[in-house]
Amino acid sequence: MESGYVTLEQVAQHAGVSLATASRVINGSTRQVSQRLRDKVTTSAQELGYLANASAQTLARNSSSLVGLIVHDIADPYFSSIASGVTQHTEDQGLVLVLGTTGRSPHRENQILATLRAHRARAVVLVGSRSTDEESNRRLAEEIRVFRKQGGRVACVSQKGLPADTVCPDNHTGAADLARHLIAQGHREFAILAGPTDLRTARERLDGFHSALSSAGLELAHHNVVHGAFTRDGGHESTRRLMAVGTNATCLFAVNDVMATGAVAALRDLGLRVPEDLSVAGFDDIPTLRDLTPALTTVRLPLEDIGRQAAALALDGEPSDEPRLVTVKGQVVERASTAPPTH
């Protein structure tokens, strides 16, 4: 008999049980069925090649085996590394991971979360920096509340503030630690590729770096702070703008590694050497840095572990009424892209 045409009624008949009993076994209903009848139904289903109806299982259990993962851009190694950790933890539990990408659109983020809620996903992991747009954050918070009220669970990798468990990288402290390290190396004049003005992660890293400079009595010239896209091309374009205006900086800090990668390429295009003419540092320690020459000084975040922690908050143990916060600190990693200034 071809599996696509086997019905639940045929499984019940083959097992010698009622249709209701067969449905409870196959669809995972919470109502109890004896082990003897359960074994008969599962054996018959296997022999006949029956394929369970996912929608029926979802209704019986009030949740599906789906776990949603929502990221801004899966091509960005920061997000793909975190996604790898989420995937490992989800697959260890025999669940199915569904990926949605937002392109940094708050509307798209809400839309994907609503779709996952409609499919009664068991849990969702939201990965991405929050915007400073309070209205879009309010709408997302409301969608999360509705999802949780329906029985789903949500965990975030970002800044705290949403009504969900959150794994929060300590961006401020990591950037401040990096600044202190570079000051100890002998740098006194800095430039910063600060990313978008409306992105909280970028702002936290800029503020942390700037606060350490201020504590050391160092000023950051306004023209040495350049805002641009949070991407490789954004780093490339921001660096070209910085160098066109002119800078006295001996060290350039990009608020993420993909921007730093673009910065190194732009400096090379301009005939400048890293670190001899300008030191460059980043933040995140993405895997693709292994291929960058010279190797990049950065702040290492345990990205895969952050993904696993977020998935654990969403899937393990009992849900918490009050959102839980896990703070993850970064570690400064010195490599060849920074050196004591020669001028």
QUIHU-V30398 format. One record per helix or strand of 3 or more residues. SS is the DSSP state (~ for helix, > for strand). FROM is the first residue (numbers start at 1). LEN is the number of residues. If there is no record, write none. Layout:
# QUIHU-V30398
SS/FROM/LEN + SS/FROM/LEN
This chain:
# QUIHU-V30398
~/3/3 + ~/8/8 + ~/19/9 + ~/35/14 + ~/54/8 + >/66/6 + ~/77/16 + >/96/6 + ~/106/13 + >/123/5 + ~/134/16 + >/153/5 + >/165/5 + ~/171/14 + >/190/4 + ~/200/16 + ~/222/3 + ~/232/14 + >/251/4 + ~/257/13 + >/279/3 + ~/287/5 + >/297/4 + ~/303/13 + >/325/4 + >/331/3
